[in-house]
Each structure stands twice: as C-alpha cells, then as structure tokens.
Amino acid sequence: MKSNIGITDENRQAVADALAKILADEYILYTKTRNAHWNVEGPDFQDKHKFFESQFEQLDEFIDDVAERIRTLGHYVPSTLAAFLELTALSEARREKNDGKGFIKELLEDHDTIIIRLREHITPFAGKYLDLGTSDFITGLMEKHEKMAWFLRSHL
C-alpha cells in the first residue's frame, strides 16, 4: 500500500535517495570498524578489541534505524555490497599496519565525514522536502556520531 504521510511522492523519493547514501556510509563504516575489531594488534590489543566492538555494535543499530526510516517513507532499501560501494562517500580501508592508533585515526575521519554529510541534510529535509521527521532523525544520528567521534578522538 502506498505511503500517505503528508509528504509528496517526489519529496519522499529525494529523502529516501539521500538516506540510501547515508545508509551506505554507515555500512562501510560498520565494516571498517568490524575490521579494526578483528585485526587490531599491539600492546593495547584487549582494550582496543573491546572498544571497537562497542563501536560496531552502535553502528549496527544505526544501520537498522536508517534502513527502517527509508521503509517508513515507502521505499525499498539498497542492501548489496555493490550498491553500498557505489553510494558511499567513504573509501575501503587500505593499511599496512594494524595498530590501534591507525585504525582510530581512519575511523575518526570517516565519522567526521558522516557528521558533515548529516549536518548538510538537516535543513533541506525540513525546509525543502517538508520532512521534519527525517530531519529530526538525522539530527539525532549526527549527535550519536559526534559522541562516537569524541570517544575516538579521546584515544589520540
């Protein structure tokens, strides 16, 4: 059944398309954080292993929330790795060492990229597309990423 939530079809499509890119960013960041969890080495292994685990668990929730927001708007969710790689602004991990500090720097850069992208959508979602719900949703998501970035930054 077609969604009738007071937002035009065109606006819902534009918001869903933007959310698909956000979802791709979240999924790539999740994968990179999972990689850090699995592959971190060094004298601080245990602490960083647990730290990265707490981070990817949070990101897993974000992924589900973004996907459900897309479905709430009446659209299907991109769900293949190929689609995520096509839609993301992030790059896959390329590293020579698997030290905690290196992983943290890379993940922090990705969080900062996502924060900026989310911030850029807050006003258009509310004003241009008349979707206050999604604007509020990504504001909350941005705040969660800011906190995660703070935790990462605190390790440097």
Secondary structure as a PSIPRED ss2 file (coil, helix, strand):
# PSIPRED VFORMAT (PSIPRED V4.0)

   1 M C   1.000  0.000  0.000
   2 K C   1.000  0.000  0.000
   3 S C   1.000  0.000  0.000
   4 N C   1.000  0.000  0.000
   5 I C   1.000  0.000  0.000
   6 G C   1.000  0.000  0.000
   7 I C   1.000  0.000  0.000
   8 T C   1.000  0.000  0.000
   9 D H   0.000  1.000  0.000
  10 E H   0.000  1.000  0.000
  11 N H   0.000  1.000  0.000
  12 R H   0.000  1.000  0.000
  13 Q H   0.000  1.000  0.000
  14 A H   0.000  1.000  0.000
  15 V H   0.000  1.000  0.000
  16 A H   0.000  1.000  0.000
  17 D H   0.000  1.000  0.000
  18 A H   0.000  1.000  0.000
  19 L H   0.000  1.000  0.000
  20 A H   0.000  1.000  0.000
  21 K H   0.000  1.000  0.000
  22 I H   0.000  1.000  0.000
  23 L H   0.000  1.000  0.000
  24 A H   0.000  1.000  0.000
  25 D H   0.000  1.000  0.000
  26 E H   0.000  1.000  0.000
  27 Y H   0.000  1.000  0.000
  28 I H   0.000  1.000  0.000
  29 L H   0.000  1.000  0.000
  30 Y H   0.000  1.000  0.000
  31 T H   0.000  1.000  0.000
  32 K H   0.000  1.000  0.000
  33 T H   0.000  1.000  0.000
  34 R H   0.000  1.000  0.000
  35 N H   0.000  1.000  0.000
  36 A H   0.000  1.000  0.000
  37 H H   0.000  1.000  0.000
  38 W H   0.000  1.000  0.000
  39 N H   0.000  1.000  0.000
  40 V C   1.000  0.000  0.000
  41 E E   0.000  0.000  1.000
  42 G C   1.000  0.000  0.000
  43 P C   1.000  0.000  0.000
  44 D C   1.000  0.000  0.000
  45 F H   0.000  1.000  0.000
  46 Q H   0.000  1.000  0.000
  47 D H   0.000  1.000  0.000
  48 K H   0.000  1.000  0.000
  49 H H   0.000  1.000  0.000
  50 K H   0.000  1.000  0.000
  51 F H   0.000  1.000  0.000
  52 F H   0.000  1.000  0.000
  53 E H   0.000  1.000  0.000
  54 S H   0.000  1.000  0.000
  55 Q H   0.000  1.000  0.000
  56 F H   0.000  1.000  0.000
  57 E H   0.000  1.000  0.000
  58 Q H   0.000  1.000  0.000
  59 L H   0.000  1.000  0.000
  60 D H   0.000  1.000  0.000
  61 E H   0.000  1.000  0.000
  62 F H   0.000  1.000  0.000
  63 I H   0.000  1.000  0.000
  64 D H   0.000  1.000  0.000
  65 D H   0.000  1.000  0.000
  66 V H   0.000  1.000  0.000
  67 A H   0.000  1.000  0.000
  68 E H   0.000  1.000  0.000
  69 R H   0.000  1.000  0.000
  70 I H   0.000  1.000  0.000
  71 R H   0.000  1.000  0.000
  72 T H   0.000  1.000  0.000
  73 L C   1.000  0.000  0.000
  74 G C   1.000  0.000  0.000
  75 H C   1.000  0.000  0.000
  76 Y C   1.000  0.000  0.000
  77 V C   1.000  0.000  0.000
  78 P C   1.000  0.000  0.000
  79 S C   1.000  0.000  0.000
  80 T C   1.000  0.000  0.000
  81 L H   0.000  1.000  0.000
  82 A H   0.000  1.000  0.000
  83 A H   0.000  1.000  0.000
  84 F H   0.000  1.000  0.000
  85 L H   0.000  1.000  0.000
  86 E H   0.000  1.000  0.000
  87 L H   0.000  1.000  0.000
  88 T C   1.000  0.000  0.000
  89 A C   1.000  0.000  0.000
  90 L C   1.000  0.000  0.000
  91 S C   1.000  0.000  0.000
  92 E C   1.000  0.000  0.000
  93 A C   1.000  0.000  0.000
  94 R C   1.000  0.000  0.000
  95 R C   1.000  0.000  0.000
  96 E C   1.000  0.000  0.000
  97 K C   1.000  0.000  0.000
  98 N C   1.000  0.000  0.000
  99 D E   0.000  0.000  1.000
 100 G H   0.000  1.000  0.000
 101 K H   0.000  1.000  0.000
 102 G H   0.000  1.000  0.000
 103 F H   0.000  1.000  0.000
 104 I H   0.000  1.000  0.000
 105 K H   0.000  1.000  0.000
 106 E H   0.000  1.000  0.000
 107 L H   0.000  1.000  0.000
 108 L H   0.000  1.000  0.000
 109 E H   0.000  1.000  0.000
 110 D H   0.000  1.000  0.000
 111 H H   0.000  1.000  0.000
 112 D H   0.000  1.000  0.000
 113 T H   0.000  1.000  0.000
 114 I H   0.000  1.000  0.000
 115 I H   0.000  1.000  0.000
 116 I H   0.000  1.000  0.000
 117 R H   0.000  1.000  0.000
 118 L H   0.000  1.000  0.000
 119 R H   0.000  1.000  0.000
 120 E H   0.000  1.000  0.000
 121 H H   0.000  1.000  0.000
 122 I H   0.000  1.000  0.000
 123 T H   0.000  1.000  0.000
 124 P H   0.000  1.000  0.000
 125 F H   0.000  1.000  0.000
 126 A H   0.000  1.000  0.000
 127 G C   1.000  0.000  0.000
 128 K C   1.000  0.000  0.000
 129 Y C   1.000  0.000  0.000
 130 L C   1.000  0.000  0.000
 131 D C   1.000  0.000  0.000
 132 L H   0.000  1.000  0.000
 133 G H   0.000  1.000  0.000
 134 T H   0.000  1.000  0.000
 135 S H   0.000  1.000  0.000
 136 D H   0.000  1.000  0.000
 137 F H   0.000  1.000  0.000
 138 I H   0.000  1.000  0.000
 139 T H   0.000  1.000  0.000
 140 G H   0.000  1.000  0.000
 141 L H   0.000  1.000  0.000
 142 M H   0.000  1.000  0.000
 143 E H   0.000  1.000  0.000
 144 K H   0.000  1.000  0.000
 145 H H   0.000  1.000  0.000
 146 E H   0.000  1.000  0.000
 147 K H   0.000  1.000  0.000
 148 M H   0.000  1.000  0.000
 149 A H   0.000  1.000  0.000
 150 W H   0.000  1.000  0.000
 151 F H   0.000  1.000  0.000
 152 L H   0.000  1.000  0.000
 153 R H   0.000  1.000  0.000
 154 S H   0.000  1.000  0.000
 155 H C   1.000  0.000  0.000
 156 L C   1.000  0.000  0.000
